[in-house]
Amino acid sequence: MALLTVDNLSVTFTGNNQRPVRAVDGVSFGMDEGEVLGLVGESGCGKSVTSLALMGLLPTRGVEVGGRVHFDGTDVLSLPSRRLRDMRGSQLAMIFQDPLSSLNPVVPIGRQVTETLRRHKGMRGRAARDRAAELLDRVGIPDPARRLTEYPHQLSGGMRQRALIAMAVACAPRLLIADEPTTALDVTIQAQILDLLGELARSEGTSLLMITHDLGVVAGLCDNINVLYAGRVIEVSSRKQLFASPHHPYTAGLLGSVPRLDAPRGEALTPIRGSINDTIDWDDGCAFAPRCDHYTMECLTGTPELVRAGEGHQHRCVNPVNLDPGSAHADRPDPVAEGGNVR
Amino acid sequence: MFRYIVKRLLQLIPALFGLSILLFFWLRLLPGGPENTLLPDDASAQQREALRESLGLNEPIIVQYGLFLERLGNFDFGNSLQTGRPVMDEFTTRFPATAELAIAAMLIAVCVGIPLGYFAARKRGSFLDSSAVAGSLLGICIPVFFLAAMLKVVFAEKLGWLPSAFRLDAGARFTEITGFRVLDSVLTGEFDVTASALGHLILPGLALSSIPLAVITRMTRASVLEVLGQDYVRTAESKGLQPTVVRTRHVLRNAMLPVITAIGLLTGSLLAGAVLTESVFAFGGIGSFIYESTQQRDYPAILGFLMLIAIIYVVVNLLVDLSYTLFDPRVRVR
């Protein structure tokens, strides 16, 4: 049975006197025990909001959450806050983007690790401290006993992220959500942290949900990848298939905009036109259409469905591409001029 | 740490030196002089001149300043012109009253302001929140002397709930040890005196606390609101910690940092605010004495008192800065 099932999850922010903003618009995916899943998309596509919704960490005021999230058979979204707290940190854990701002600046690292152990494992005093030192050692922090007494500002960026990881894995959670865990780090440290996460997930059998905008991050780590665009999953695939033959033009565009070492000298990167703000409502058609090089009028007739295109490979596109991410249609109609509802 | 304290105290010397120059020459710019206030109105010109001469006021002002500095080297601020007693003695007998009042006011401000600001932030937009915001605006706007007079009229004179003046009930017997009446009476076990001293502190304490209370409430509210949106609070919640742990260890500890700095700065302003409050309640601290001294052109007393207040202000701020290092490891001194 799947460990995590997300079914038609939607998150809408309803500010005072403001038009509601739908950040996540019917996201569905599943994760098996021990699976490493990548959730990929650019800024503003709903990745982080999805992860916060899974953890039950969204603010209660001004946010409407719809759909279902089942974790090990329990409906997370309808769980009373007390039960949810019992689950957070022990069954479900999360690693955040910016390790400096995610650590409490006035509490020693050790205390921030032991408070989780104390809460969920009932460990006290020396036992908790010893376990915390073991955890720091496990995530590759040298001289862990000394580090326990230090404060976040005394650690380097990479060490801080390792400490956050130690806190997250302290109670051996079954699902670890990592929200852009390497974005705030140096490139050299990024690789180390990714290796550590992959190694932890595989050795402990923890499922890892890797949320990132960086295809390079998922390339080396994830078994399967979901690509998100404007609050919806637009492509589901194994890592191998996705990189070999992306079906959705957006995925193809993302891959085309990644620098490659084996590209000929002087070849320019191919960016995706426009920004995520150039979108239309999913109800009116494909949200990516205004930026797409492959769209036809068919793209503007209602929501495209997620369709199967091979073993474990799905895409939400009426004009899927296969192997040639660079090809462009010459005489494409302008979806805005054709009456598409541009948000 | 020790070096830091010594450094801070050494910094005090040039500051006090500058302050003494400023005050010394400034005071002399005030019209009139002690010969007009100390002598009866019908005193002759010769008598006035003789007094000026005997006080050394006819020397060139630079020489007077030099003499002042020379005495200062021996921690001697001279004698008060009004009472004839050494300024230092006048200060030490009066300071406990002001300190007691300032401490009472600060305790009220901290004990009410921090919880009020915290809950206003937690219940942002609620009735409690808007009342706290409006109330603190009022607290800053109302002049202290006006508030003091109103409290005195309503609670002491009309309702008669609390005493209207002095530090103790008339005829109360007490043993003086430190001059802090509440402390002394607790030490000697004279608890009826403690009760009386506390009762006399309530109204002036409330009046004097209005500004620090308003500032602390506002600062706590703003600071808690800011901390509630910080990533580390979300991290703490993602660990499934109990709400009380999140609120105290993660929210309140961080939110208190700017408030502590504010408390240090406000303590200084309390010494100034005490002048007015003490006058209204005839409290007999340094405030009313400074006021009297200014009226009488009691140069040595004003100068000495203001410089001693400056020293106390610096020491209090040093203590606050040192306590700050306990709360914020990032500024810990080596």
HADDOCK unambig.tbl for C-alpha pairs under 7 A between the chains (distance, minus, plus):
assign (segid A and resid 85 and name CA) (segid B and resid 240 and name CA) 4.23 0.50 0.50
assign (segid A and resid 85 and name CA) (segid B and resid 241 and name CA) 6.83 0.50 0.50
assign (segid A and resid 86 and name CA) (segid B and resid 240 and name CA) 6.01 0.50 0.50
assign (segid A and resid 87 and name CA) (segid B and resid 240 and name CA) 6.95 0.50 0.50
assign (segid A and resid 88 and name CA) (segid B and resid 238 and name CA) 5.81 0.50 0.50
assign (segid A and resid 88 and name CA) (segid B and resid 239 and name CA) 5.56 0.50 0.50
assign (segid A and resid 88 and name CA) (segid B and resid 240 and name CA) 4.60 0.50 0.50
assign (segid A and resid 89 and name CA) (segid B and resid 238 and name CA) 6.14 0.50 0.50
assign (segid A and resid 89 and name CA) (segid B and resid 239 and name CA) 4.02 0.50 0.50
assign (segid A and resid 89 and name CA) (segid B and resid 240 and name CA) 5.30 0.50 0.50
assign (segid A and resid 93 and name CA) (segid B and resid 238 and name CA) 6.64 0.50 0.50
assign (segid A and resid 93 and name CA) (segid B and resid 239 and name CA) 6.87 0.50 0.50
assign (segid A and resid 94 and name CA) (segid B and resid 238 and name CA) 6.56 0.50 0.50
assign (segid A and resid 101 and name CA) (segid B and resid 231 and name CA) 5.60 0.50 0.50
assign (segid A and resid 101 and name CA) (segid B and resid 232 and name CA) 6.09 0.50 0.50
assign (segid A and resid 102 and name CA) (segid B and resid 231 and name CA) 4.67 0.50 0.50
assign (segid A and resid 102 and name CA) (segid B and resid 232 and name CA) 4.12 0.50 0.50
assign (segid A and resid 102 and name CA) (segid B and resid 235 and name CA) 6.00 0.50 0.50
assign (segid A and resid 103 and name CA) (segid B and resid 232 and name CA) 4.96 0.50 0.50
assign (segid A and resid 104 and name CA) (segid B and resid 232 and name CA) 5.22 0.50 0.50
assign (segid A and resid 104 and name CA) (segid B and resid 250 and name CA) 6.66 0.50 0.50
assign (segid A and resid 106 and name CA) (segid B and resid 254 and name CA) 6.91 0.50 0.50
assign (segid A and resid 106 and name CA) (segid B and resid 328 and name CA) 5.64 0.50 0.50
assign (segid A and resid 106 and name CA) (segid B and resid 329 and name CA) 5.94 0.50 0.50
assign (segid A and resid 116 and name CA) (segid B and resid 239 and name CA) 6.06 0.50 0.50
assign (segid A and resid 116 and name CA) (segid B and resid 241 and name CA) 6.99 0.50 0.50
assign (segid A and resid 119 and name CA) (segid B and resid 241 and name CA) 6.33 0.50 0.50
assign (segid A and resid 153 and name CA) (segid B and resid 330 and name CA) 6.99 0.50 0.50
